[in-house]
Amino acid sequence: MKTFSSTLFLCALALVSGAACAQSTLADPFRDSRYMSGFRDVAPSAVPEALRDADTLTRIQGTGRIGACADPYSFPSTEITDEARGYDVDLLRLVAAEQGWEVQFVWVNTVNRGGLNRAFRTTIRGGSCDVFLGLGTGGMEDALKKSKLVLIEPTFAVRYVLVTFDPALADRKLAQLAKDGTLVGATYFSPAEKLLDAEGLKHEAFPEARRAIQALAEGRVAAALIPSTSLAEARRAYPDRVVHVVENFVPADAASWNNTWAVRQQDGSLKAFLEQRLAALRQSGQLQALLGRYGIPYYAPAASVTGALQ
């Protein structure tokens, strides 16, 4: 009998609070030889004596290297396969490339015992990395406070989108979908079910977004309400299918959260630098283009939750 994994449980808790929680698409990390053989809790490279007492940004500039902590199983945000990838990985690499820096990754599982508290405590709080990628606003106040971390200004918003593989449903009015009894997939313990109830749409709940996408592909539901970042999962899992977004479904900002990173409280200069560079990438359209390569639409950070954890 398959048990309810800690990943699903913690993601469920995060979704209740409105926090982003990327769905893992790989096998159990503790059965993955790459993870068990060393892609975890890796010590950072040595820092020259002359830079050991420098502030973080000065040290990064002096060594030409920025360290990033990330979960290895959080596609499409961060993932380790043959090499690091994900939109947050790509974003940091863009910033680093502008400065001529390399990026060193420290991989830490955020859903094992201890969750984010342990992940923060064993990595960024102790100086193993300079920035923690793949986070979302909402639901992490205690973990951030305990490790004396702050979130940088959000890069973009994650919103619920109603998707289907049936082009005939793509421009259908929600009232008509409800009248037709169209069955929609949703996720347990998330705002998705409330959003569907509000529209009078019949739905079936699944443990995580990728299960709802699978049910959609198998024809068990006609549409699915998933986080916008999960469009990348649908695209990767079913490359021969076209995913259509039902444009008539537009959830309020209150049902959204913002994608962001964390730095230590004392690293104000690094925080300001990252915010400035990410804002420049957004203004130039590079951020939007990068997300587009994963099939993810760009939404401006939701004002109702921006800076909620500062």
RARA-V187448 format. One record per residue. N is the residue number from 1. RES is the residue in one small letter. SS is DSSP state (helix for helix, strand for strand, loop for the rest). Layout:
# RARA-V187448
N/RES/SS + N/RES/SS
This chain:
# RARA-V187448
1/m/loop + 2/k/loop + 3/t/loop + 4/f/loop + 5/s/loop + 6/s/helix + 7/t/helix + 8/l/helix + 9/f/helix + 10/l/helix + 11/c/helix + 12/a/helix + 13/l/helix + 14/a/helix + 15/l/helix + 16/v/helix + 17/s/helix + 18/g/loop + 19/a/loop + 20/a/loop + 21/c/loop + 22/a/loop + 23/q/loop + 24/s/loop + 25/t/loop + 26/l/loop + 27/a/loop + 28/d/loop + 29/p/helix + 30/f/helix + 31/r/helix + 32/d/loop + 33/s/helix + 34/r/helix + 35/y/helix + 36/m/helix + 37/s/loop + 38/g/loop + 39/f/loop + 40/r/loop + 41/d/loop + 42/v/loop + 43/a/loop + 44/p/loop + 45/s/loop + 46/a/loop + 47/v/loop + 48/p/loop + 49/e/helix + 50/a/helix + 51/l/helix + 52/r/loop + 53/d/loop + 54/a/loop + 55/d/loop + 56/t/helix + 57/l/helix + 58/t/helix + 59/r/helix + 60/i/helix + 61/q/helix + 62/g/helix + 63/t/helix + 64/g/loop + 65/r/strand + 66/i/strand + 67/g/strand + 68/a/strand + 69/c/strand + 70/a/strand + 71/d/loop + 72/p/loop + 73/y/strand + 74/s/strand + 75/f/loop + 76/p/loop + 77/s/loop + 78/t/strand + 79/e/strand + 80/i/strand + 81/t/loop + 82/d/loop + 83/e/loop + 84/a/strand + 85/r/strand + 86/g/loop + 87/y/helix + 88/d/helix + 89/v/helix + 90/d/helix + 91/l/helix + 92/l/helix + 93/r/helix + 94/l/helix + 95/v/helix + 96/a/helix + 97/a/helix + 98/e/helix + 99/q/helix + 100/g/loop + 101/w/loop + 102/e/strand + 103/v/strand + 104/q/strand + 105/f/strand + 106/v/strand + 107/w/strand + 108/v/loop + 109/n/loop + 110/t/loop + 111/v/loop + 112/n/loop + 113/r/loop + 114/g/loop + 115/g/helix + 116/l/helix + 117/n/helix + 118/r/helix + 119/a/helix + 120/f/helix + 121/r/helix + 122/t/helix + 123/t/loop + 124/i/helix + 125/r/helix + 126/g/helix + 127/g/loop + 128/s/loop + 129/c/loop + 130/d/loop + 131/v/strand + 132/f/strand + 133/l/strand + 134/g/strand + 135/l/strand + 136/g/strand + 137/t/loop + 138/g/loop + 139/g/loop + 140/m/loop + 141/e/helix + 142/d/helix + 143/a/helix + 144/l/helix + 145/k/helix + 146/k/helix + 147/s/loop + 148/k/loop + 149/l/strand + 150/v/strand + 151/l/strand + 152/i/loop + 153/e/loop + 154/p/loop + 155/t/loop + 156/f/strand + 157/a/strand + 158/v/strand + 159/r/loop + 160/y/strand + 161/v/strand + 162/l/strand + 163/v/strand + 164/t/strand + 165/f/loop + 166/d/loop + 167/p/helix + 168/a/helix + 169/l/helix + 170/a/loop + 171/d/loop + 172/r/loop + 173/k/loop + 174/l/helix + 175/a/helix + 176/q/helix + 177/l/helix + 178/a/helix + 179/k/helix + 180/d/loop + 181/g/loop + 182/t/loop + 183/l/loop + 184/v/strand + 185/g/strand + 186/a/strand + 187/t/strand + 188/y/loop + 189/f/loop + 190/s/loop + 191/p/helix + 192/a/helix + 193/e/helix + 194/k/helix + 195/l/helix + 196/l/helix + 197/d/helix + 198/a/helix + 199/e/loop + 200/g/loop + 201/l/loop + 202/k/loop + 203/h/strand + 204/e/strand + 205/a/strand + 206/f/strand + 207/p/loop + 208/e/loop + 209/a/helix + 210/r/helix + 211/r/helix + 212/a/helix + 213/i/helix + 214/q/helix + 215/a/helix + 216/l/helix + 217/a/helix + 218/e/loop + 219/g/loop + 220/r/loop + 221/v/loop + 222/a/loop + 223/a/strand + 224/a/strand + 225/l/strand + 226/i/strand + 227/p/strand + 228/s/helix + 229/t/helix + 230/s/helix + 231/l/helix + 232/a/helix + 233/e/helix + 234/a/helix + 235/r/helix + 236/r/helix + 237/a/helix + 238/y/loop + 239/p/loop + 240/d/loop + 241/r/loop + 242/v/loop + 243/v/loop + 244/h/strand + 245/v/strand + 246/v/loop + 247/e/loop + 248/n/loop + 249/f/loop + 250/v/loop + 251/p/loop + 252/a/loop + 253/d/helix + 254/a/helix + 255/a/helix + 256/s/loop + 257/w/strand + 258/n/strand + 259/n/strand + 260/t/strand + 261/w/strand + 262/a/strand + 263/v/strand + 264/r/strand + 265/q/loop + 266/q/loop + 267/d/loop + 268/g/helix + 269/s/helix + 270/l/helix + 271/k/helix + 272/a/helix + 273/f/helix + 274/l/helix + 275/e/helix + 276/q/helix + 277/r/helix + 278/l/helix + 279/a/helix + 280/a/helix + 281/l/helix + 282/r/helix + 283/q/helix + 284/s/helix + 285/g/loop + 286/q/helix + 287/l/helix + 288/q/helix + 289/a/helix + 290/l/helix + 291/l/helix + 292/g/helix + 293/r/helix + 294/y/loop + 295/g/loop + 296/i/loop + 297/p/loop + 298/y/loop + 299/y/loop + 300/a/loop + 301/p/loop + 302/a/loop + 303/a/loop + 304/s/loop + 305/v/loop + 306/t/loop + 307/g/loop + 308/a/loop + 309/l/loop + 310/q/loop
